[in-house]
């Protein structure tokens, strides 16, 4: 392992990109929740931009640090380690981003990490100090005290460098989950691509014209972004994936990648988890300036980006916001927001649909972006019987330093979000601007959590919340 070095520049993984944090960020007010029977305590603080959490035992967990590349052990509230120190590129939203344990971790010790490597072999914040396929999902082995590299499962594109625009390092996704089916799920954002996985069959320029200087728009290795990938635990491709046969018919690198897809048409996400009751995958999706989403992900889902964000019936509002003088642009200049369809019918007709793909509206959305982040479920009665099966998701407020947590009750068939506020019966909060919670106030369950990069239920049944901006791990527990 490397010796950790001081003085690393802070960079914030968030929908807004980089943000310099104040020196007292870890001294924010203690978070609170609306339920008077519950309380919040700090399990550990002094962490450096923590992004991912995994329980290896009772009161024993591994925590990723975004920019240091370290995996820290937190045992009985004490931060130990590092148990691994990777040379990471943490420019903008890159870094050490995701962690998941194998279902049989206690037997094989397998730990999966999503991280951004460097060309220099040293920690870096340079936009260009990364190989083209610098975002990688690796498997490590835990021996009780350290993590040792075992194999690379897959690599993804790590940067955008088109003519006329600066190098970009955002929309890397990076959330990793080990599914109840024994498969590894990883989400990677679009990294600024504008090809078939972004619902542009012929790319941004038309038939026969490459997507960028590396080719495209087909999802070869350099253009395979904006997807949720489902893999066997060794990185091989499950034959029951939704597009396995379609990919085999296409052939080549693009076909092989299509075989790995579980869902596509995704802009970016920092939250993904499995419903413990239905075993169904849920994820949130960050909009640019409009239409944050909460989605239930069925195999073969096309989430609609870049043609659609939010419900398809709201595409005119999507276009209105993104073409307004306040927000004009979709980050990449190659496909301007003036190209967005004017009607729902036109938008749906433009989607690039692989055989067997389907589009579905989000289960909940906000008209303006709320920067959704960590996402987790609660099973059981540890917090009270009323929380059994509920979904919890982080969101931004006050430029991300005092972020909140939304609580969603899922319907009995586990397919929809239940609401009892007539203003959001349509499952869309018509908020008034970015990070505003108007019409979704009844869903705000916790305050002052900062940017919540991970939300997990612990072995004791309590809810654990990881805050990147506070550098802390919190536990929500029943106090009465």
C-alpha atoms as one frame of an Amber mdcrd trajectory, in Angstrom:
protein
   0.000   0.000   0.000   1.105   3.582  -0.580   1.680   5.984   2.263  -1.183
   8.486   2.209  -0.071  12.025   1.390  -1.535  15.279   2.784  -2.666  18.284
   0.843  -4.934  16.632  -1.715  -7.304  19.114  -3.380 -10.967  18.636  -2.493
 -13.342  17.796  -5.314 -17.013  17.145  -4.864 -18.851  14.269  -6.434 -22.194
  15.870  -7.120 -24.559  16.866  -9.872 -22.941  20.284  -9.921 -19.392  19.014
 -10.458 -16.511  20.387  -8.410 -17.112  22.465  -5.304 -14.504  23.676  -2.809
 -15.682  22.874   0.711 -15.066  25.061   3.760 -12.556  23.857   6.318 -15.338
  23.406   8.877 -17.486  21.201   6.603 -17.181  18.286   9.026 -18.505  20.512
  11.866 -21.989  20.982  10.387 -24.994  20.770  12.742 -25.958  17.215  13.649
 -28.577  15.858  11.247 -32.148  15.443  12.413 -35.187  13.418  11.346 -38.841
  14.373  11.639 -39.857  11.323  13.692 -39.572  12.216  17.414 -39.077   8.536
  18.254 -35.859   8.429  16.233 -32.505  10.069  16.757 -29.222  10.462  14.869
 -25.698   9.840  16.124 -22.311  10.231  14.505 -20.654   6.837  14.068 -17.422
   8.222  12.613 -16.129  11.532  11.313 -12.883  12.903   9.922 -13.324  10.889
   6.736 -12.185  12.475   3.473 -15.077  12.696   1.007 -16.515   9.242   1.742
 -18.462   7.729  -1.155 -19.293   4.091  -0.414 -20.068   1.878   2.563 -20.040
  -1.892   3.102 -20.629  -3.847   6.324 -18.147  -6.659   6.911 -19.518  -7.392
  10.383 -21.424  -5.891  13.281 -19.965  -2.430  14.024 -17.335  -3.186  11.393
 -17.387  -1.622   7.924 -15.330  -0.507   4.944 -15.642   3.070   3.660 -14.332
   4.481   0.362 -12.702   7.909   0.170 -13.184   9.608  -3.190  -9.994  11.632
  -3.684  -7.490   9.800  -1.482  -8.237   6.441  -3.099  -8.245   4.862   0.333
 -10.572   2.211   1.716 -10.829   2.867   5.441 -11.985   0.423   8.083 -14.423
   1.802  10.664 -14.617  -0.536  13.629 -16.589   0.269  16.785 -16.660   3.913
  15.720 -12.912   4.179  15.227 -11.506   5.001  11.784  -8.656   2.589  11.050
  -6.573   1.889   8.013  -6.273   2.339   5.185  -6.763  -1.282   4.209  -6.157
  -0.293   0.565  -4.775   2.857  -1.078  -5.307   3.259  -4.810  -3.777   5.910
  -7.078  -6.988   7.628  -8.192  -7.883  10.445 -10.543 -10.418  12.541  -8.650
 -10.939  15.335 -11.168 -14.547  16.515 -10.888 -16.693  13.416 -10.260 -14.008
  10.754 -10.781 -12.376   8.910  -7.905 -12.951   5.869  -5.717 -16.714   5.771
  -6.077 -18.391   2.432  -5.388 -18.078  -0.651  -3.178 -20.050  -3.902  -2.822
 -19.499  -7.233  -1.103 -20.046 -10.620  -2.705 -23.103 -12.437  -1.424 -20.738
 -15.107  -0.054 -18.242 -12.564   1.293 -17.788 -14.429   4.581 -16.532 -17.408
   2.576 -14.593 -15.897  -0.343 -13.811 -12.357   0.902 -14.638 -10.769  -2.475
 -15.004  -6.970  -2.503 -15.889  -5.024  -5.678 -14.647  -1.443  -6.178 -15.385
   1.119  -8.903 -12.576   3.645  -9.295 -10.798   5.981 -11.745  -7.140   5.194
 -12.367  -4.333   7.553 -13.390  -1.688   7.406 -16.099   0.925   8.790 -13.728
   0.439   6.123 -11.072  -0.097   8.841  -8.458  -3.175  10.527  -7.043  -4.198
  13.235  -9.481  -6.787  15.932 -10.083  -5.720  16.513 -13.683  -8.490  16.152
 -16.222  -6.150  14.364 -18.635  -4.155  12.145 -16.252  -6.364   9.153 -16.982
  -6.513   6.547 -19.770  -9.488   6.592 -22.112 -10.924   3.515 -20.368  -9.864
   4.722 -16.930 -13.061   3.953 -14.999 -12.792   0.362 -13.857 -14.624  -2.226
 -11.775 -12.170  -4.482  -9.949 -12.482  -7.397  -7.567 -10.340  -7.516  -4.453
  -9.956 -10.129  -1.722 -10.285  -9.315   1.978  -8.006 -11.328   4.281  -9.198
  -9.815   7.545  -6.859  -6.838   7.503  -6.121  -5.762   3.907  -7.597  -5.813
   0.408  -5.575  -7.448  -2.384  -6.281  -7.035  -6.107  -7.757 -10.099  -7.781
  -9.062  -9.124 -11.253 -10.606  -6.408 -13.409 -14.190  -7.148 -14.410 -14.811
  -4.273 -16.832 -13.485  -0.856 -17.890 -15.471   2.191 -18.934 -14.712   5.454
 -20.641 -13.442   8.110 -18.218 -13.326  11.418 -20.054 -14.797  13.702 -22.670
 -12.476  15.736 -24.892 -14.309  17.061 -27.916 -13.132  19.896 -30.122 -14.260
  23.267 -28.848 -14.864  22.121 -25.277 -12.616  21.628 -22.246 -11.797  18.183
 -20.886 -14.652  16.956 -18.703 -14.530  14.340 -15.965 -18.118  14.051 -14.796
 -21.046  11.648 -15.127 -18.989   8.611 -14.086 -21.728   6.989 -12.007 -19.870
   4.356 -10.029 -22.486   2.765  -7.772 -21.942  -0.993  -7.397 -24.404  -3.481
  -5.905 -24.310  -7.248  -5.562 -27.769  -8.466  -6.485 -29.904 -11.093  -4.745
 -29.475 -13.125  -7.952 -25.729 -13.396  -7.345 -24.853 -10.933 -10.117 -22.835
  -7.700  -9.983 -24.646  -4.515 -11.029 -22.737  -1.321 -11.809 -23.991   1.980
 -13.170 -21.897   4.292 -15.314 -23.100   7.728 -16.405 -23.040   8.985 -19.967
 -19.642  10.740 -19.500 -20.913  13.230 -22.053 -21.460  10.705 -24.832 -24.047
  11.286 -27.521 -24.506   7.936 -29.207 -26.849   4.981 -29.299 -26.869   4.494
 -25.529 -28.061   8.117 -25.346 -30.883   7.371 -27.800 -29.190   8.843 -30.856
 -29.105   5.958 -33.317 -26.790   7.786 -35.719 -25.045   9.949 -33.133 -25.245
  13.735 -32.952 -24.241  14.377 -36.561 -26.124  11.837 -38.637 -25.521   8.538
 -40.485 -21.922   7.680 -41.299 -20.403  10.480 -39.200 -18.417   9.371 -36.119
 -19.718  10.362 -32.710 -16.293  11.752 -31.732 -12.587  11.398 -32.448 -12.687
   7.792 -31.226 -15.542   6.637 -33.463 -19.059   5.718 -32.407 -22.024   6.019
 -32.086 -22.196   2.228 -31.578 -21.413   1.179 -27.983 -17.915  -0.185 -28.490
 -15.596   0.039 -25.488 -14.910   3.756 -25.988 -18.628   4.597 -26.231 -20.182
   2.191 -23.744 -21.670   4.636 -21.224 -25.026   5.633 -19.754 -25.873   2.066
 -18.772 -26.498  -0.311 -15.898 -24.381  -3.392 -16.508 -25.121  -6.849 -15.086
 -22.202  -9.270 -14.801 -21.369 -12.614 -13.284 -19.208 -12.374 -10.186 -16.073
 -13.021 -12.265 -16.889 -10.398 -14.913 -18.287 -12.741 -17.537 -21.660 -12.030
 -19.148 -24.837 -13.745 -17.900 -26.663 -15.436 -20.754 -30.045 -14.381 -19.319
 -29.334 -10.679 -19.674 -32.161  -8.871 -21.519 -30.143  -8.064 -24.655 -27.899
 -11.118 -24.791 -29.343 -12.435 -28.053 -29.560  -8.963 -29.611 -25.887  -8.396
 -28.864 -24.926 -11.762 -30.297 -26.683 -10.854 -33.543 -24.845  -7.517 -33.747
 -21.439  -9.015 -32.970 -18.095  -7.333 -32.416 -17.186  -5.176 -29.435 -20.482
  -3.289 -29.577 -22.485  -6.515 -29.582 -20.483  -7.945 -26.686 -21.166  -4.806
 -24.662 -24.864  -4.822 -25.508 -25.010  -8.331 -24.070 -23.892  -6.910 -20.706
 -26.652  -4.279 -20.512 -29.426  -4.428 -17.932 -30.711  -0.883 -18.664 -29.583
   2.098 -20.745 -30.496   5.673 -21.718 -29.228   6.908 -18.337 -27.705  10.353
 -17.838 -26.020   9.803 -14.452 -26.766   8.326 -11.051 -25.390   8.256  -7.506
 -28.078   6.003  -6.042 -28.998   2.393  -6.808 -30.209  -0.428  -4.593 -32.409
  -3.507  -4.420 -35.802  -3.608  -2.769 -35.339  -6.360  -0.132 -39.004  -7.361
  -0.371 -39.472  -7.629  -4.147 -35.759  -8.020  -5.063 -36.337  -5.370  -7.750
 -33.678  -2.809  -8.627 -34.354   0.909  -8.076 -32.162   3.837  -9.044 -32.282
   7.605  -9.195 -31.175   9.723 -12.108 -29.732  13.218 -12.132 -31.137  15.657
 -14.639 -29.174  18.556 -16.026 -31.316  21.412 -14.752 -34.661  19.659 -14.957
 -36.413  16.425 -14.016 -34.567  14.430 -11.409 -35.962  10.887 -11.421 -36.607
   7.934  -9.141 -36.976   4.738 -11.197 -37.876   1.114 -10.706 -35.567  -0.690
 -13.108 -36.921  -3.740 -14.896 -34.648  -5.724 -17.253 -34.321  -3.990 -20.610
 -35.370  -0.523 -19.452 -34.541   2.426 -21.699 -34.612   5.442 -19.369 -34.938
   7.898 -22.267 -31.939  10.246 -22.031 -31.106  12.404 -24.021 -34.512  12.517
 -25.728 -36.563  12.427 -22.516 -36.049  13.343 -18.856 -38.947  12.950 -16.464
 -42.321  11.633 -17.627 -42.611  11.555 -21.403 -45.761  13.693 -21.108 -43.578
  16.512 -19.740 -41.124  16.655 -22.654 -42.281  20.168 -23.585 -41.346  21.365
 -20.090 -38.021  19.545 -20.355 -37.298  21.483 -23.546 -38.595  24.768 -22.150
 -36.313  24.637 -19.113 -33.198  23.436 -20.905 -33.547  26.051 -23.672 -34.299
  28.912 -21.279 -31.687  31.700 -20.982 -31.083  30.694 -17.353 -30.133  27.102
 -18.148 -29.498  26.822 -21.879 -27.442  23.747 -22.774 -27.075  20.056 -21.994
 -23.339  20.315 -21.207 -22.251  18.956 -24.577 -22.532  21.328 -27.534 -22.837
  18.551 -30.133 -26.548  17.989 -29.444 -28.104  21.284 -28.250 -31.376  21.374
 -26.301 -33.120  22.980 -29.260 -33.085  19.439 -30.707 -35.381  18.139 -27.960
 -38.746  17.018 -29.353 -41.775  19.275 -29.073 -44.290  16.522 -28.343 -44.443
  13.285 -26.380 -45.174  11.289 -29.522 -42.149  12.705 -31.320 -39.858  12.076
 -28.350 -40.966   8.448 -27.969 -40.542   7.820 -31.687 -36.912   8.950 -31.520
 -35.806   6.469 -28.858 -33.178   3.926 -29.924 -34.890   0.692 -28.965 -32.905
  -2.517 -28.869 -35.020  -5.641 -29.437 -36.935  -6.230 -26.214 -36.280  -2.762
 -24.774 -39.031  -0.733 -23.138 -39.399   2.847 -21.943 -41.118   3.559 -18.648
 -41.841   6.825 -16.885 -40.118   7.394 -13.542 -41.972   6.404 -10.389 -41.353
   9.923  -9.114 -39.784  13.073 -10.545 -39.074  16.696  -9.742 -39.577  19.405
 -12.386 -36.244  21.005 -11.465 -33.112  19.092 -10.483 -32.753  18.164  -6.798
 -29.417  16.294  -7.125 -30.569  12.864  -5.886 -27.746  10.849  -4.327 -27.539
   7.788  -2.039 -30.508   5.397  -2.044 -31.394   2.597   0.369 -34.232   0.534
   1.826 -35.271  -0.509   5.329 -36.526  -4.007   6.104 -37.929  -5.021   9.475
 -39.056  -3.191  12.602 -35.859  -1.812  14.129 -36.908   1.791  13.387 -40.582
   1.030  13.878 -43.082  -1.110  11.943 -44.158   1.876   9.836 -40.764   1.935
   8.115 -40.745  -1.673   6.927 -40.090  -1.652   3.166 -39.567   2.106   2.847
 -37.106   3.704   0.429 -34.787   6.544   1.510 -32.948   8.872  -0.852 -30.622
  11.822  -0.404 -31.142  15.196  -2.049 -29.347  18.540  -2.172 -30.155  21.853
  -0.538 -28.143  25.011   0.232 -25.480  24.111  -2.320 -25.263  20.545  -0.995
 -23.898  21.303   2.493 -27.178  20.846   4.383 -28.805  18.208   2.211 -31.877
  16.272   3.228 -33.285  12.750   3.000 -36.548  11.883   1.283 -38.661   8.989
   2.542 -40.829   7.092   0.055 -43.443   4.515   0.965 -43.720   1.839  -1.719
 -47.116   0.403  -2.617 -48.152  -3.090  -1.584 -47.264  -4.600  -4.958 -43.828
  -2.902  -4.652 -44.199  -1.298  -8.079 -45.142   2.303  -7.314 -44.461   5.116
  -4.878 -47.355   5.700  -2.513 -48.344   9.329  -1.861 -50.983  10.933   0.328
 -50.369  14.547  -0.711 -52.870  15.558  -3.451 -50.295  17.926  -4.962 -48.125
  14.993  -6.038 -50.741  12.446  -7.026 -49.205  12.653 -10.497 -45.859  11.598
  -8.955 -44.208  14.839 -10.105 -43.167  17.606  -7.717 -43.565  20.893  -9.570
 -40.830  22.632  -7.610 -39.863  26.224  -8.339 -36.149  25.939  -9.090 -33.053
  23.786  -8.685 -32.766  22.155  -5.230 -36.171  23.509  -4.169 -38.511  20.946
  -2.531 -41.859  22.645  -3.181 -44.666  20.049  -3.452 -42.373  17.356  -1.999
 -42.136  18.797   1.529 -44.116  15.845   2.889 -41.390  13.522   1.638 -38.550
  15.310   3.467 -37.709  13.034   6.394 -34.220  14.180   7.404 -32.248  17.436
   7.364 -28.601  18.537   7.542 -27.136  15.292   6.203 -25.066  17.014   3.510
 -24.470  15.160   0.267 -25.467  11.587   1.098 -23.360   9.319  -1.073 -24.594
   6.061   0.436 -27.588   4.930   2.497 -27.584   1.369   3.838 -29.378  -0.616
   6.491 -26.926  -2.040   8.997 -26.877  -5.518  10.556 -28.713  -4.063  13.577
 -31.579  -2.858  11.379 -30.741   0.838  11.758 -30.224   3.219   8.840 -26.644
   4.344   8.136 -26.060   7.501   6.097 -22.705   8.432   4.584 -22.095  12.155
   3.996 -19.425  13.238   1.541 -19.632  16.912   2.466 -19.555  16.319   6.218
 -16.890  13.609   6.035 -19.008  11.567   8.404 -21.053   8.409   8.868 -24.365
   8.779  10.701 -26.724   6.216  12.235 -30.473   6.740  12.539 -31.807   4.682
  15.458 -34.892   4.289  17.581 -34.495   6.319  20.775 -37.960   5.865  22.303
